Structure formats: C-alpha cells, structure tokens
Amino acid sequence: MPATSPTAVPSFRSRIGCDARSGYYAAPHRYRLHLSLSCPHCLKIAVAHSLLGLDDTLAVTLLPAVPDAPGGGHRALRPLYEASSHQHSGPAVAPVLSDDWTGRIVSTHTPDILRDLARQFAGHGPDLHPCGADEAIAAVGRLCDQGITWAAQRAGQPGGDPAARDTALATLLRALDVLEWRLASREHLLGGDITLADVQLWVTLVQLDTVHRHHLDAAAVHRITDHPRLWAYARRLAAHPAFGSHLDLDGIARRHHAHCRGQEAAGAAVQIVDWAAYARQEAPEPVRQPG
C-alpha cells in the first residue's frame, strides 16, 4: 500500500500568536513554509496559502516530490531539524513552518499550520476558518482521514481478509454518500464560502483518485464515481487557480511508486477526474528563497 507519511514523524507544535508576548507572532517575511506538493499535507497548506493571498507575506520553499533522505525525509530540512532539536535522529519531513529570524522550526503539524495561516495571517482571501466552525472543520478532517483515506487504503490492501476489505469499502462509500448529500444543498461544505473543510476534502479526493484508486478493482471505482455532485465539486475547485495550479501529478505518481509495494488493480484504468486539465503543465522545481 502507498505510504502517505513516514512511520515515525517528529512533531513540533508551537503556534503563531496574536502579539509579541506569544513569542511567535504574525509578522510579514518572518516565516517560511517548506512544502513538497506531492505530499497531501503540504498540498493542503499550499492551497490555503494561495487562497489567503500570502505570496508577499509568507515565503514558500518547494522541496523535491520524492523525499531524498532515509526515513522519508528531505536533506534540505536536516539543518532546520538539528537546530530545533539537539541531535535529532528522526526523518526531516515536510511540511515545515520555520522562523527565519531564529532558524528554527515553529510547527510540523498540518492542522495547526492551517489554522494559524487562516487566523493570524488572514491576507486578502476568504475567511477559511470562520468563528464557531472549529468542530465542523475538525469533523470533515476526521471524515476525510478515517472515512475516505484510511478506508480506501484498507479496501485496496492486497491479501488479508476479503470481508475486512469489503467492510472498508462500505465505510468509504458511506463517507462519500454523506458528502454527496451535503453538497446537494450548498456550494461548499459549510455553506456558500470556501473554508478549510473544502481544502481538506479536495486534497483527499485528489489522493483517492490519483493514488488509492490504483489498488481497487474496477467495480469499486465505478461505485466511487457514482457521486456526481461530489466529483463535480472536485472539478469546480480544481478549476480555481489556488487549487489546480498546485497539482503536481507527475510528482504524486513518483512519490506513490517510490513508497508503494501494493499491486495495481483494475481500478487503475478507471480515471475519475481529468486532473491534468487543471494542473500546472510542468513539474515544480525545488526553489530556494533567499534567507
């Protein structure tokens, strides 16, 4: 099965506060995001960064699609990890939010990074984390992680108990049914405006079609496609520059094949969305921003 993240991911979980008393406070040009667009966690952050219009406020350094260090880490991140954790021995993984003033890591925790971008930097984009929406956004995150990603991985797991795979597929289809029903009466998951819930779901659907589908049989994929509102929603968001412009389909495929040991199934031939119609035309080159 595809390895979407290293088995042992170090965690730095400082937060961006409101003023200087918090230590880490929102200041233009102070922080930097280190992202690999083939990673679903990084892709979520890249989309949110663009939606919020933070190009001139918060620098982004792009990393290679396939981690180039043992344990699924990136060599370019090793100095940051060692500066932030004495004699750090684990993988130097992305995403990373770092502080250019101190040369240390602020956070590697995607939900915290997303919330801090939306609340503390805001920018000129939509309110991605509206007041009172915490639980609704968290619930969508759990549905994406457990109901879709985990269930799709289990449903496509070679060998093992066929009954367990069937149960996992049923879990996946129920999650898609819930989303299909929700999108019948609204443009986005929480109403009329894009929020972090939409960012989370869209990236999850990208992964479902470009990674997890390859380990499912054709009948299962056809049942997944039988959610027309959901996939129309995915296409509509993909057409938005903040979403589709970050799609690195070649990188996603290379990252998948670098880590996956599962067998390809018949569902690999049943593409759900033509993501290439929305994606960047060239694979992103790693960029080093001036420090």
QUILIN-V581656 format. One record per residue. N is the residue number from 0. SS is DSSP state (hx for helix, st for strand, lp for the rest). D_FIRST is the distance of its C-alpha to the first C-alpha in whole Angstrom. Layout:
n;ss;d_first
N;SS;D_FIRST
N;SS;D_FIRST
//
This chain:
n;ss;d_first
0;lp;0
1;lp;4
2;lp;6
3;lp;9
4;lp;12
5;lp;13
6;lp;13
7;lp;17
8;lp;18
9;lp;22
10;lp;24
11;lp;27
12;st;29
13;lp;32
14;lp;33
15;lp;35
16;st;39
17;lp;42
18;lp;44
19;hx;45
20;hx;45
21;hx;42
22;lp;41
23;lp;38
24;st;40
25;lp;39
26;lp;41
27;lp;41
28;lp;39
29;lp;39
30;st;35
31;st;32
32;st;28
33;st;26
34;st;23
35;lp;20
36;lp;20
37;lp;16
38;lp;15
39;hx;16
40;hx;18
41;hx;20
42;hx;20
43;hx;22
44;hx;24
45;hx;25
46;hx;26
47;hx;28
48;hx;30
49;hx;31
50;hx;32
51;lp;34
52;lp;36
53;lp;35
54;lp;35
55;lp;39
56;lp;38
57;lp;35
58;st;34
59;st;30
60;st;29
61;st;26
62;lp;23
63;lp;21
64;lp;18
65;lp;16
66;lp;17
67;lp;20
68;st;20
69;hx;19
70;hx;16
71;hx;15
72;st;19
73;lp;22
74;hx;25
75;hx;27
76;hx;26
77;hx;27
78;hx;31
79;hx;30
80;hx;28
81;hx;31
82;hx;34
83;hx;32
84;lp;31
85;lp;33
86;lp;32
87;lp;28
88;lp;26
89;lp;22
90;lp;20
91;lp;22
92;lp;20
93;lp;20
94;lp;22
95;st;25
96;st;28
97;st;31
98;st;35
99;lp;37
100;lp;40
101;lp;39
102;lp;36
103;st;34
104;st;30
105;st;31
106;st;28
107;lp;24
108;lp;23
109;hx;23
110;hx;24
111;hx;27
112;hx;27
113;hx;27
114;hx;30
115;hx;32
116;hx;32
117;hx;33
118;hx;36
119;hx;37
120;hx;37
121;lp;37
122;lp;38
123;lp;40
124;lp;37
125;lp;36
126;lp;36
127;lp;32
128;lp;33
129;lp;36
130;lp;38
131;lp;37
132;lp;34
133;hx;32
134;hx;31
135;hx;30
136;hx;28
137;hx;26
138;hx;26
139;hx;24
140;hx;21
141;hx;21
142;hx;20
143;hx;18
144;hx;16
145;hx;16
146;hx;17
147;hx;15
148;hx;12
149;hx;11
150;hx;12
151;hx;10
152;hx;7
153;hx;9
154;hx;10
155;lp;8
156;lp;6
157;lp;8
158;lp;11
159;lp;13
160;lp;15
161;hx;16
162;hx;18
163;hx;15
164;hx;13
165;hx;16
166;hx;17
167;hx;14
168;hx;15
169;hx;19
170;hx;18
171;hx;16
172;hx;19
173;hx;22
174;hx;21
175;hx;21
176;hx;25
177;hx;26
178;hx;25
179;hx;27
180;hx;30
181;hx;30
182;lp;30
183;lp;33
184;lp;36
185;lp;35
186;lp;34
187;st;31
188;lp;29
189;lp;32
190;st;35
191;lp;36
192;lp;35
193;lp;32
194;lp;30
195;hx;27
196;hx;26
197;hx;26
198;hx;24
199;hx;21
200;hx;21
201;hx;21
202;hx;19
203;hx;16
204;hx;17
205;hx;17
206;hx;13
207;hx;13
208;hx;15
209;hx;13
210;lp;10
211;hx;8
212;hx;11
213;hx;10
214;hx;8
215;lp;11
216;lp;14
217;hx;17
218;hx;19
219;hx;17
220;hx;17
221;hx;20
222;hx;21
223;hx;19
224;hx;21
225;lp;24
226;lp;25
227;hx;27
228;hx;28
229;hx;25
230;hx;24
231;hx;28
232;hx;27
233;hx;24
234;hx;26
235;hx;29
236;hx;28
237;hx;26
238;lp;30
239;lp;31
240;hx;31
241;hx;29
242;hx;26
243;hx;26
244;lp;27
245;lp;24
246;lp;22
247;lp;20
248;hx;18
249;hx;19
250;hx;17
251;hx;14
252;hx;13
253;hx;14
254;hx;12
255;hx;9
256;hx;10
257;hx;11
258;hx;8
259;lp;5
260;lp;6
261;lp;5
262;lp;8
263;lp;10
264;lp;12
265;hx;15
266;hx;14
267;hx;14
268;hx;17
269;lp;19
270;lp;19
271;lp;20
272;lp;22
273;lp;23
274;hx;22
275;hx;24
276;hx;27
277;lp;27
278;lp;25
279;lp;27
280;lp;28
281;lp;27
282;lp;24
283;lp;26
284;lp;27
285;lp;27
286;lp;30
287;lp;32
288;lp;35
289;lp;38
290;lp;38
//
